[in-house]
Amino acid sequence: MSTADTAPSVPGNRLAKIVTEVLSPATIVVLLPFAVAWNATGHQVLATILWSLVVAIFYSVLPMVFIIRGARRGKWDGHWVRERERRFLPLMMCLVSALVGLAILLVGDAPRDVLALAWSMISVLIVCVIITKWWKVSLHATVAGGAVATVILIYGWIMAVLVPLVVLVAWARVKVRDHTTAQVIVGALLGPVVGGAVFLLLR
């Protein structure tokens, strides 16, 4: 049984669990490509949908299918894989799937910003794989922070209004006792620093 399952029912705990699911990496990685592709394609609807679906499927949907199936077979403790020692295989599966998706984007001559997004997410994932061998950095905070940094780089500082969502995600992960304050802070900085930097360099 996970720590979150045994946590006492305290004010805010239910909200934290909802935030954990609604603003999860899986959800954000499905939505973010649409925001990037919409601008990258010059607001072309069909092209936006096409490139966004490639990223969403290979960077979010397929990895989550693998992770959920693994959880149901008892390979790890749930779809967020709370045990650090068991995160390596799911993260490597995410990386393999992402690389396949990147290959499709390259062959299909995807817009520059979409490719930059794909490379940035792969870069962040590689760093997370390395860190996770010794320490449990928050993937929720990492993805949330990276996503907000990306949309700010594309649409301008007006999108900084989304920063409180990163704080909310960080709070939720600590509240459900899946991460420490240090782990969410590092994650929230890791996404923008690594992912944002790679995106900015390649766009």
Phi, psi and chi 1 to 4 in degrees:
 res  aa     phi    psi   chi1   chi2   chi3   chi4
   1 MET       -  138.3 -175.0  176.1  -67.6      -
   2 SER   -78.4  162.1   69.0      -      -      -
   3 THR   -60.7  -39.9  -55.9      -      -      -
   4 ALA   -62.7  -35.7      -      -      -      -
   5 ASP   -69.7  -28.4  -67.4  -27.5      -      -
   6 THR   -95.5   -3.3   58.0      -      -      -
   7 ALA   -65.6  140.1      -      -      -      -
   8 PRO   -64.9  154.7   24.7  -35.1      -      -
   9 SER   -80.2   95.4  179.1      -      -      -
  10 VAL  -111.9  159.9  -65.4      -      -      -
  11 PRO   -55.1  132.0  -26.6   35.5      -      -
  12 GLY    92.8  -15.6      -      -      -      -
  13 ASN   -65.5  -39.8 -160.4   56.8      -      -
  14 ARG   -65.1  -42.3 -179.9  175.9  175.3   80.0
  15 LEU   -62.2  -40.8  174.1   59.9      -      -
  16 ALA   -61.5  -38.9      -      -      -      -
  17 LYS   -67.6  -37.3  -70.0 -179.7  178.7  179.3
  18 ILE   -66.6  -43.6  -67.5  173.0      -      -
  19 VAL   -62.1  -41.0  170.7      -      -      -
  20 THR   -57.1  -38.3  -72.5      -      -      -
  21 GLU   -82.3  -46.9  -61.4  -61.8  -30.7      -
  22 VAL   -68.1  -40.2  173.6      -      -      -
  23 LEU  -105.3   38.0  -63.6  179.3      -      -
  24 SER   -74.9  162.1   71.0      -      -      -
  25 PRO   -55.9  -39.1  -29.6   38.1      -      -
  26 ALA   -60.2  -43.6      -      -      -      -
  27 THR   -68.4  -47.2  -58.5      -      -      -
  28 ILE   -63.6  -39.7  -67.5  173.7      -      -
  29 VAL   -73.4  -16.1  174.7      -      -      -
  30 VAL   -80.7  -39.5  165.3      -      -      -
  31 LEU   -82.2  -39.0  -62.7  176.6      -      -
  32 LEU   -56.4  -43.6 -179.9   59.5      -      -
  33 PRO   -57.8  -31.9  -23.8   33.8      -      -
  34 PHE   -66.2  -40.6  -75.3   90.3      -      -
  35 ALA   -65.4  -38.5      -      -      -      -
  36 VAL   -73.2  -47.8  174.8      -      -      -
  37 ALA   -67.5  -32.6      -      -      -      -
  38 TRP   -58.6  -43.2  178.2 -112.9      -      -
  39 ASN   -76.3  -40.1 -177.3   73.6      -      -
  40 ALA   -66.6  -30.7      -      -      -      -
  41 THR   -93.1    4.5   61.6      -      -      -
  42 GLY    70.7   32.7      -      -      -      -
  43 HIS    69.2   32.2  -53.3  157.6      -      -
  44 GLN   -85.8  119.3  -63.6  177.8   35.5      -
  45 VAL   -62.2  -53.6  175.9      -      -      -
  46 LEU   -63.9  -42.4  -67.9 -179.6      -      -
  47 ALA   -65.5  -39.3      -      -      -      -
  48 THR   -60.0  -47.0  -65.2      -      -      -
  49 ILE   -63.5  -43.7  -66.8  173.5      -      -
  50 LEU   -59.7  -56.2  171.5   63.2      -      -
  51 TRP   -68.8  -34.8  -62.9  122.0      -      -
  52 SER   -65.0  -40.1  -61.3      -      -      -
  53 LEU   -66.4  -37.0  -75.4  178.6      -      -
  54 VAL   -60.2  -48.5  172.2      -      -      -
  55 VAL   -64.7  -46.8  177.1      -      -      -
  56 ALA   -59.9  -43.9      -      -      -      -
  57 ILE   -67.1  -48.5  -70.3  170.4      -      -
  58 PHE   -85.3  -20.6  -73.4   92.6      -      -
  59 TYR  -102.1  -13.1  -74.2   68.8      -      -
  60 SER  -134.0  -58.9  177.9      -      -      -
  61 VAL   -62.9  -55.0  177.0      -      -      -
  62 LEU   -62.9  -44.6  -68.2 -178.9      -      -
  63 PRO   -59.0  -40.0  -29.3   39.0      -      -
  64 MET   -68.2  -35.3  -80.7  -52.8  -61.5      -
  65 VAL   -60.6  -45.3  168.6      -      -      -
  66 PHE   -61.6  -46.0  174.0   80.7      -      -
  67 ILE   -65.8  -43.7  -68.1  170.7      -      -
  68 ILE   -65.2  -41.9  -69.4  172.0      -      -
  69 ARG   -62.9  -39.1  -71.4 -176.0   65.5 -178.1
  70 GLY   -64.5  -39.4      -      -      -      -
  71 ALA   -64.7  -41.1      -      -      -      -
  72 ARG   -66.2  -26.7  -70.7  177.0  176.2  174.3
  73 ARG   -89.8    1.9  -66.4  175.6  179.9  177.4
  74 GLY    81.5   15.7      -      -      -      -
  75 LYS   -74.3  -26.8  -67.0 -177.4  178.1 -179.9
  76 TRP  -148.8  175.1   32.8   78.6      -      -
  77 ASP   -86.1    3.7   60.3   -2.7      -      -
  78 GLY   162.7  178.8      -      -      -      -
  79 HIS   -75.1   -5.0   60.5  -66.5      -      -
  80 TRP  -106.3    3.0  -61.0  132.7      -      -
  81 VAL    44.1   73.3 -165.5      -      -      -
  82 ARG   -69.5  -27.0  -64.6 -180.0  177.5   90.9
  83 GLU   -79.8  117.3  -63.6  174.0  -49.1      -
  84 ARG   -56.3  -41.7  179.0 -171.6   59.8   78.8
  85 GLU   -62.1  -21.6  -62.5   78.8    4.4      -
  86 ARG  -101.5    7.2  -63.2 -168.3 -179.3 -173.0
  87 ARG   -83.4  -18.4  -74.5 -169.8  162.2 -167.1
  88 PHE   -59.7  -50.4 -178.6   75.9      -      -
  89 LEU   -62.4  -48.5  179.1   58.4      -      -
  90 PRO   -59.5  -40.0  -25.0   34.9      -      -
  91 LEU   -66.6  -38.4  -73.2  176.2      -      -
  92 MET   -66.9  -36.5  -72.5  -55.6  -62.0      -
  93 MET   -63.6  -41.4  175.4   55.8 -168.0      -
  94 CYS   -60.2  -40.8  -69.0      -      -      -
  95 LEU   -66.7  -44.3 -178.9   57.7      -      -
  96 VAL   -61.2  -46.4  169.9      -      -      -
  97 SER   -61.8  -41.6 -177.8      -      -      -
  98 ALA   -64.0  -38.7      -      -      -      -
  99 LEU   -66.5  -36.7  -71.5  172.0      -      -
 100 VAL   -64.1  -44.9  172.6      -      -      -
 101 GLY   -61.3  -40.5      -      -      -      -
 102 LEU   -61.9  -41.5  174.8   62.3      -      -
 103 ALA   -60.1  -40.9      -      -      -      -
 104 ILE   -64.5  -41.5  -66.3  172.9      -      -
 105 LEU   -63.7  -40.4  -66.1  172.4      -      -
 106 LEU   -67.3  -45.7  -70.9  169.2      -      -
 107 VAL   -64.2  -37.9  171.0      -      -      -
 108 GLY   -81.5   -0.6      -      -      -      -
 109 ASP    57.1   54.8 -165.7   24.5      -      -
 110 ALA   -65.1  156.1      -      -      -      -
 111 PRO   -56.1  151.2  -26.1   35.9      -      -
 112 ARG   -55.7  -44.8 -170.1  178.7 -175.4   88.6
 113 ASP   -66.0  -34.0  -86.3    8.6      -      -
 114 VAL   -67.0  -41.2  175.2      -      -      -
 115 LEU   -65.3  -39.7  -72.7  172.7      -      -
 116 ALA   -62.1  -40.0      -      -      -      -
 117 LEU   -62.9  -45.4  174.0   65.1      -      -
 118 ALA   -60.3  -46.0      -      -      -      -
 119 TRP   -64.8  -38.9  -82.5  114.4      -      -
 120 SER   -65.2  -40.7   71.0      -      -      -
 121 MET   -68.6  -37.4  -70.5 -164.1  -69.7      -
 122 ILE   -64.7  -41.4  -72.9  174.0      -      -
 123 SER   -61.0  -45.6  -59.9      -      -      -
 124 VAL   -63.1  -41.5  169.7      -      -      -
 125 LEU   -63.2  -41.3 -173.1   53.7      -      -
 126 ILE   -62.2  -44.0  -69.7  173.3      -      -
 127 VAL   -62.9  -40.4  172.7      -      -      -
 128 CYS   -65.5  -38.4  -74.1      -      -      -
 129 VAL   -60.5  -44.9  168.8      -      -      -
 130 ILE   -64.7  -48.4  -65.1  171.5      -      -
 131 ILE   -62.6  -38.9  -67.7  175.5      -      -
 132 THR   -66.1  -17.4  -59.1      -      -      -
 133 LYS   -64.7  -24.7  -70.9 -177.0   66.2   68.6
 134 TRP  -122.1  -21.8  -64.3  -81.4      -      -
 135 TRP  -150.9  147.1 -161.3   57.5      -      -
 136 LYS   -96.2   78.3 -172.2 -174.9  172.2 -173.2
 137 VAL   -69.1  147.5   66.1      -      -      -
 138 SER   -77.9  114.7  171.7      -      -      -
 139 LEU   -71.7  -33.5  -62.2  177.8      -      -
 140 HIS   -58.6  -50.3  -84.5   71.1      -      -
 141 ALA   -67.8  -36.5      -      -      -      -
 142 THR   -62.4  -48.6  -61.0      -      -      -
 143 VAL   -67.9  -41.9  173.0      -      -      -
 144 ALA   -61.7  -46.3      -      -      -      -
 145 GLY   -64.0  -41.9      -      -      -      -
 146 GLY   -65.9  -38.3      -      -      -      -
 147 ALA   -65.3  -44.2      -      -      -      -
 148 VAL   -65.2  -40.6  170.5      -      -      -
 149 ALA   -61.5  -39.2      -      -      -      -
 150 THR   -65.0  -47.0  -60.1      -      -      -
 151 VAL   -69.6  -27.8  -65.9      -      -      -
 152 ILE   -67.3  -41.6  -72.5  175.4      -      -
 153 LEU   -64.1  -31.4  -71.6  172.5      -      -
 154 ILE   -86.2  -48.4  -65.6  173.4      -      -
 155 TYR  -103.6   -4.0  -65.2  102.2      -      -
 156 GLY    99.3  176.6      -      -      -      -
 157 TRP   -68.4  -11.6  -78.8  104.5      -      -
 158 ILE   -58.5  -28.3 -175.1   64.3      -      -
 159 MET   -76.7   -1.9  -58.9  -50.1  -65.3      -
 160 ALA   -64.2  -12.4      -      -      -      -
 161 VAL   -62.1  -15.6  -63.6      -      -      -
 162 LEU   -84.7  -11.2  -62.8  176.1      -      -
 163 VAL   -54.9  -40.0  169.8      -      -      -
 164 PRO   -57.1  -25.3  -29.1   37.6      -      -
 165 LEU   -67.0  -34.2  -67.7 -179.7      -      -
 166 VAL   -66.1  -42.1 -179.4      -      -      -
 167 VAL   -62.3  -41.3  177.4      -      -      -
 168 LEU   -62.6  -43.3 -178.6   61.9      -      -
 169 VAL   -63.0  -45.0  168.2      -      -      -
 170 ALA   -60.2  -45.0      -      -      -      -
 171 TRP   -59.6  -44.3  165.2   81.2      -      -
 172 ALA   -62.6  -41.7      -      -      -      -
 173 ARG   -66.7  -33.6  -59.7  -54.3  -72.5  150.0
 174 VAL   -75.0  -39.1  173.9      -      -      -
 175 LYS   -61.7  -39.4 -170.6   69.4  174.6  179.3
 176 VAL   -84.8    3.3  -61.3      -      -      -
 177 ARG    66.7   30.0  -59.6 -176.1 -179.7 -178.2
 178 ASP   -90.9  -20.0  -82.5   -9.5      -      -
 179 HIS  -145.2  160.4  -72.7  -74.5      -      -
 180 THR   -90.3  169.0   64.0      -      -      -
 181 THR   -60.5  -40.6  -60.2      -      -      -
 182 ALA   -62.2  -40.0      -      -      -      -
 183 GLN   -66.6  -36.3  -71.1  167.1  -11.5      -
 184 VAL   -78.5  -32.9  -63.4      -      -      -
 185 ILE   -66.0  -45.7  -69.9  175.1      -      -
 186 VAL   -62.1  -41.6  170.0      -      -      -
 187 GLY   -63.2  -44.4      -      -      -      -
 188 ALA   -64.5  -26.4      -      -      -      -
 189 LEU   -88.5  -33.1  -66.0  174.7      -      -
 190 LEU   -61.8  -43.5  177.9   62.5      -      -
 191 GLY   -58.0  -53.9      -      -      -      -
 192 PRO   -67.2  -41.2  -22.1   33.3      -      -
 193 VAL   -67.2  -49.1  170.5      -      -      -
 194 VAL   -84.4  -56.8  175.9      -      -      -
 195 GLY   -64.2  -44.9      -      -      -      -
 196 GLY   -64.2  -40.5      -      -      -      -
 197 ALA   -65.0  -45.1      -      -      -      -
 198 VAL   -65.1  -43.0  170.8      -      -      -
 199 PHE   -60.4  -44.8 -178.5   81.2      -      -
 200 LEU   -64.7  -38.0 -174.6   59.5      -      -
 201 LEU   -70.9  -31.3  -72.1  171.8      -      -
 202 LEU   -99.3  -13.7  -64.0  180.0      -      -
 203 ARG   -74.7      -   64.6  177.4  -48.2 -142.5
